[in-house]
Amino acid sequence: MSLSKLKKSLALFLPGIFLLGFNIGTGSVTSMAKAGATYGMSMLWTIVLSCLATYFMINLYSRYTMITGETALYAFKKHIHPAMGIFFIVALTAGVMGSVMGVMGIVADISHVWSKSMISGGIPAVYFAAFYICLVYFIFWNGETQFFERALAVIVAVMSACFILNFFLLMPPPGEILSGLIPNIPPTKEGSDKGPYLILASLVGTTVFSGLFIVRTTLVKEAGWTIKDEATQKSDAIFSVFLMFIISISIMAAAAGTLYPANLGLSEASQMITLLEPLAGKMAVAIFAIGIIAAGVSSQFPNVLMLPWLLCDYNQSPREMKLGKYRIMVFFISLLGLVVPIFNARPVFVMIISQALNSVILPLTVGCIMYLGNRKDLMQEYKFKTTTNITLLLILLFSIFTSAIGVRGVLAQLL
């Protein structure tokens, strides 16, 4: 295959790679590792169902845009109510603010802990945070969307290789992995700070992410895909969700194969560095650390772009990220990454509010596409069939269930 053909083939999967970088961040790593360390592979079935639901939702939102030419927020504004579009902008931006703080806090902390093995006392976390923030902002400042996607593809490739390699180094017995495919809710483990239901909700929340589906419509429109390109869109979605599943199971298995048998548990991702070394050795720790750092940087990039992209979607304006107003937005959102390292504390209030908003976003996201997809004036002969509506209803019920669990978890932090 010639170099030009190879580049053309890879370009077809860039939107999917962007989604993967968006979805697999330090929140996913922490949730997957926490589940594996506390309950082994018993919650693997949750990842399977979440990835299937994600694939289904990606296809529906993409299909809507390919048929109507409308992106998600613009469609909410035009066909439902402008307030619906504004709600999603506010809710997703609040979630992004909490995520930017949390992601950079985790990545900087992990880098600091890992650096202790090489330098006495380690390099302060705030220096790592400043470096990663500058790296992400440099990529943003110098590129267009296609450049963003290619830069992210390199980071995602590093992340994927690290976590998959760790899977083979640290995985539990195959029988244990297969048994996790059988749906069950394990009993609350003594000494665990979170019960199985809250962990289940976090696994679903980090995988079936509303922002993913909304941003997907923008990527589909920018790629110029129409209904004739449905096969290409589905291939891209399969690629993205398959890698999402592989990386998620790899992280869970690494914790399930090491921390779970030792009954060590896990409360923060950075603990993986200190807990893994005596069990798996320095090489496994280095691979895991690089994987988490790559995951953090890859998710940070779409996070800081979220607000400008949502505004462009809502207003149907060109995604010209070199405009001064967008560069200022991204700059100040990026600076939030210094909050945790500087103040040495979690941004509790912002993160609690963002979690509370996220708990109601997913059911609304499902409800909105169900409404739009059943309007014959919009979808014509592609109006949703009965099987599609039944599947959406099941996803809606599941999302309401997990949202209720998430709300309970947020209330528990407030009380």
N, C-alpha and C positions, 0 to 999 in steps of 0.2 A: 504494500500500500504506500502511495506517495505521501510526502509530508503534507501537501495541501489537502489531500483527501482525509488524512488523519485529523488535521485541524478542523475540517468541516464536520467530521463525525463527532469529535469531542465537543464542538460548539452546540450540537443538538442537546447535550446533557448539561450545559452550563446552568440553565434555569433550575434544574433539579439539584445540582450541586449547591447552588445558592440557598435553596430551601433546606438542604441538609445542614449547611453551616448555620443557618438560622435556628434550626430546631435542636441540634445537638450542642448544647453549651454546658457550662458548669452546673446549671440547675439540673439538667438531665443526668450528668455524671454523678452528682451528689445523690439524687433520688435513686438511680439504679444501684449505686454502690451501697447506699443505706439499706435498700431492699435485700440485696445479696448478702450483706454482712449480718442482717438481723433474721432473715427468713430463708436464706439459701436461694434455691431456684424455684421455690413454691409459687412465686408471683409472675413467672415467665408468661403464663397465659394472658396476663393483663397487657403485656407488651405486644403480644400477637394481636389481640383484639384492638388495641389502640392503633397499631400500624395499619390494620385493615380499615378501620374507621377513617384514618388519616388519608389513605389512598382513595377511598370512596369520596370523601369530601373534596380532595384536590381535584378529582375528575369532574365533579359536579360544578364547582366554581369555575374551573377552566372551560368546561363545556358552555356554561352560560356566556362567558366572555367571547368565546369563539363564534357563538351564534348571534349574539346581539351587538358585539363590539363594545360593550359597556364594562367598565371595571366595577368592583364590588361596592365601594363607598358611594360612587356616583349613582349606581343603581338603587342603593338604599335611599339616597337623597331624593332621587327622581320618582321612584315608584312606591316608596313606603312613606317616608317623612324626612325632611332635612335633619330633624332632631336625632333620628336614628344614626345617621352618618356622623353627626357631631359627638354622640355618645361613644361610638367606636373610636373616634380620634382621641377623645379624652381618656377613655378607659385603657386603650392600648398604649397611649403615651405614658400614663401613670405606671402601667406595668413595666414599660421599657425603662423608666427612670429608676424603679426599684431594681430591675435586672442589671442595668449598667453599674449601679453601686455594688450589688451583690456579686456579679460576675468578676469585676475587677478586684474586689476584695478577696475572693477565693483564689483567683489566679496569682495575685501578688503574694498572698499568704503561702500558697503552695511553692512558689518560686523561692520565697524566703526560707521556708523549712528545708527545701531541697538544697539550697546553697550552703546550708550549715554543714553538709557532708563534704563540702569542698573548701570552704573558708570558715575559719574560726568565728563563731558568732553569726555568720551569715550576712547577706546583703539586706539592708532594711527593705521592708515590703513596699514602702512608698516610692523607692527608686524604680522597682520593677513596674509598679502601676504607671508611673510617669512614662517609662519607656514604651510600654504596650499602648498607652493612650496616644503617644506621638506616632507610633507605627501605624495604628489604625487611621489616625487623622491624615497622615502623609499619603496613604493609599487613597483615601477619600478625596484629598485636595488635588491629586494629580490624574485622576481618571474619570472616564465615562462608565456607564453601567457595565459594558462588556469587559472593561479592564477590571472593575470590581469583581465580576464573576470569575475571571481568570485568576486573580490574586487569591480569591477565596478558594478556588479549586486546588491550588497548591497547598494551602493550609489544611483544607479538608483531607487531602491525600495523606499528609503527614499524620493527622489525627487518626484517620481510619487505619493506617498501617500500624500505628502504635497500639491501639486498642485490640485489633485483631491478633497481633503478635502476642500481646498479653493474655489473650484468651487461650491460646495454645500452651502458653507457659504455666498458667495458673488455674485452668478450668477444673471443675469438679468432675466426678465420674459421669460418663454419658447417660447412665440410668437415671441419675439425679436430674440431669437437664431435661430428659424426656418426661419425667414425672411432673415437672413444672408446667407442662402443657395442659394438664388436667385442672380445670377450674376449681379452686378451693380458696377459702379464707383461713389462713393459719391463726391459731390462738395468739393472743397478745403475749409477747415474750417478756418474762420478768426482767425488770431493770431497763426496759426500752422506754425512751421518752416519747415515742409515737406508736400508736396502735396500728394494726394492719390496715384498717380502713383509711386512715389518713395517708399512709404510705401509698396505698392503692390510688387514692385521689391524686397524689403528687405524680405518680407514674403516668396516669392518664393526662394530667394537666400539662406535663412537659412534652408529651408526644402529640396529643390532639390539640394543637395550639391555633386559636382563631386567627391570629395575625398571619399565620402561614398561608391560610386559604385566601385572605384578603390581598396579601402581597402577590400571591400566585396570579391573580387576575391581571395585575399590572405587568408582570413578566410575560404572560401569555399575549397581552395586547402589544407589548413592545417587540415581541418576537414576530409579530405579524401573523400568528396562527389563526386559521379559520377552521370551520368544521371539517374541511378537507384534510386538515393536519391532525385529526383526532388520534390517529395511530401513533404519530410522532409524540404528541402530548402524553399519551398513555405510556409509551416506552420511557419517556423522561420521568414520569411520576413513579413508575415501577422501579426504575433505577434509584431514585431518591429514597423511596420508602424501604426498599430492600436493604440499602446501606444503613438506613436509620435503624432497622431491626437488627442487623448484624452488629453494629456498634453498640447498641443498647444491651444486647445479650452478652456481648464481650465484657462490658463493664460490670454487669451483674454477676457474671460467671467468675471474674477475677476476684471479687469480694466473697462470693459464695464458696470458692475453692480454697480460700486462705483464712479470712477473718471469721466466717461462719463456723467452721469446725473448731476453731480456737476459742469460740464464744467471746470474741473481743468487742463486737458491736462497732458502731460508727455514728458519730454525731456531726462531723465536719469532713469535707473532702480532704483537707490537709492532713488529717489523721492517717490517711492511707499511706502517706510517705513514711511516717515513723512506724506504723504497725506492720507494713508489708516487708520492710527490710529484713528483720530477723526471720521471717517466714519464707520469703521468696528470693532474697538477695538484692544486691545493688542494681543489677542490670534490669530486673523487673521494675524496680522503683523508678529508675531513670526513664524507662519506656513509658510507664504510667504517667509520670510527671510531665513529660513532653506531650503526651496525648491530651492531658487536661489543659495544659497551656494553649495548645492548638485549638482545643474545643472552645476555650474562653475567648480567644482572639477571633475565631471564626464566627461566634455568635455575637460578639461585641460590634462587629462591623455592621450587620443588618440592624442591630439595636439602635445605633446612633443615626441610622438612615431612616428609621421608621417614621418619625414625625414629618419630615419633608415629603416622603413618599405618600403618606396618608393625605397630606394637604393637596398634593398634585392629583391624587386619585379623586378626592372630593370635588375639587374645582375643575377637573379635566384640563389641567395646565401641563405644559411640557415638563418632563423630569430633567430639568437643566440644573444639576447639582452644583455648577460653578457659580451660580448667582450668589451675591453677597449675603442675602437674607438666609439662604440655606446653609452657607458656610458658618455663619454666626450661630444658627440653631445647633448644628452638629458640634461646634466648638464647645458650647456651654453644656450640652448633654454629655459630651465626652468628659468634661471636667468633673462630672458627678462620680466618675470612677476613682477619684482621689479621696472621697468622703470616708470610706471605711479604713484605708491605710493611715490617713492622717489622724482621724479621731479614734482609731483603734476600737471601733464599735460598729455594730450593725445598724443600718438606718431603719430602725424598727417601725416607726410610724409610717413612713412611705411604703415600706414593703408590706405592712399589714393592709394598708389601703389598696395597694395594687393587687394583692391577693384577693381582697374582698370584691374588687371590680372584676377580676379575672374569673371569679366563680360564677358570674352571671353572663359573661361574654359568650361562652361556648353554646349554651342553649339558645341564645339569641342568634348566633351565627348559623346554627342548624335551622332555626325557625325562619330566618330571612331567606335562605336559599330554597327552602321548601315552598315558601310563598311565591317567590319569583319564578321558580321552575315550573310551577303549576299554572302560570298565566299564559293562556294560549296566544294572547296578543303579542307577547314577547318571544315565546319559544316556538310558536307555530307547530309544525309537525313533530318537533323535538320536545314537546311538553312531557313532563315526568310521567312515567308509567307507574302502575300500581306497585310493582315490586320495588321500584326506587323509593316510593313514598313510604312503604312499609319499613324498608331498611333505614330511611331517615328518621322515622318515628322511633325505632329501636335505639338509634344513636341519640336521639333527643332524650328519651327516658333515661338512658345510661348517663348522659351528660348532666341531667338534673340530679340524679342520684349522687354522682361524684361531686357535683357542685355543693349539694347539701352537706356532704362530708367536709368539703373545703371550708365552708362557712363555719361549721362547728369548730374546725381547727383554728380559724382566725379568731373566733370568739374566745376560745380557750387561751389564746395569747393575750387578749385584751383584759380578761377577767383575772 
